Amino acid sequence: MKASQFKWTKGEELLSRYHSSEFVVKHFCSVCGSNLISTYDNDPAKIGVPLGGLEQAPSKEPEGHIFVSSKSPWFKITDGLPQHGTWPGSHAKVRETSGDT
């Protein structure tokens, strides 16, 4: 999502940060360890929000599955959505928001 659409309402002082890769910074709760958002050094106008941390269901439907080459072999994807072994195209394409297109 666009970083301009996001703000912390409380608890920001409890955040810890970790560079999980060259450009990605994970922001997580220092109390329980929950991954809350990701920011991108090379694209500060965007943030990533893990869907599991939301209190309500997202309004958009999934469009596909990424990183399926590293999923557990016993997990079967049966919904018919496109499956990508790694990033589908570029990082920028994956991080597009509805306002980008």
N, C-alpha and C positions, 0 to 999 in steps of 0.2 A: 504494500500500500504506500501511498505518498506519505512521507514523514510529516508533512504539513497537516495531515488528517489525524494525527495521533498526538495524545498528550497523556502524561501520567496524572492521575487524580489523587493518588496517595501511595505511600510506600517507596518512593524513588530512592530514599536514603538507604533502603535495604538491598539495593541492587549490587551485584558484582558483575564484572565483565571479563571475558576471556576471548582472545584472538584464536578462533578455531581453525582458521586458514589464513592465507595471505591477506585477504581483504575483508573477511567476515568476522564481526565481533558479536559474540553471544552475550546477551544480558540476561542474567538469571537471578532468582531469589537467593540471597545469602542465608536465609533461614531454612528453606525446604529444598532448594536446589532446582526448582522448576525453571525450565527454559521459557523465557517470556517474550523476547523479541530478538531479532538479529538486525544489526546495522552493517552497512557496507562502506568501507573506507573509500572505495572507488566509485560509489554512487550514493552520496549522503542524502539525496532527495527521496530515497526509498527506505522502507524497513520491511522486514519479514516478520510475520506473526504466525506462530504455530497454531493450528486450528484447535488442538487439544486444550489450549489455555483460554478459549473463549467461553463465556457463560451462555451464549446463545448460538444456535446453528448459523453458519454463514449463509448469505442469500444466494450465492452462486454455486452451481453444481461443479463437481470435479470435471476436469477436462482430459485427464490422463494420469499415468503413473510414471514416476521417474525413479532411477536407480534400481530397477527391477533385477539387474544382473547381480546385485548383492543381497537380494531378499533370501529368506530361508527357503530351501527347496520344498518344504512341506506346505508353504503358504501358496494357495491357488488364487489367482486373480480371475474372477469369473464375470466381470461386468461388461466386457467388450470395449472398454475405453482403450485408447492407444497406450502402448507400453514402451518405455524407453530405458535402455540399459544404463545410460548416463544422462547428462543434460541433453534435452531435445533441442539441438541448435546451439544457441549461445546463452550465456548467463543473462544477458540483457533481455533476450526473448522470454526467458522464464520469469524474469522480474517485472515484466510489463504490467501496468495497472490499467483499469478500464479507461482512465483518463489519458493514457499514452496513445491509444489507437484511434 
